[in-house]
Amino acid sequence: GIQDLRIAIEGTVRNEKYVNQEVSMRWMMFLDELISQRSDKLNIGDFINLSSARSIAEDVGIIQQYEQDQALQLFHEHGMIVHLTSTEALKNIVVLKPQWLVDALSK
């Protein structure tokens, strides 16, 4: 039943390499600050521009743009944010609420 499914999912997830991946405290602070920008109000806090994200990163001690990009990529890969980099227009947007983007695209 449900308990068996839960055990199977937990077992599978524990074996994923990202579960035990070490991440810098600065990156965690960066993620916390990005998440704190979210708002429950309609369309406010759904996304920010890349320069705002970089400013937040700098505030928590992530100065190098390369490291900022790595952190954003990791957060994106884990579904915490959406940061697409295929075009300049997309690269300049950091979606703080991935579900908002899904909902917007499904309408």
HUPEVEN-V489326 format. One record per helix or strand of 3 or more residues. SS is the DSSP state (H for helix, E for strand). FROM is the first residue (numbers start at 1). LEN is the number of residues. Records with the same first field share a line. If there is no record, write none. Layout:
SS: FROM-LEN / FROM-LEN
This chain:
H: 2-13 / 17-4 / 25-12 / 50-10 / 65-13 / 88-4 / 98-9
E: 47-3 / 93-3
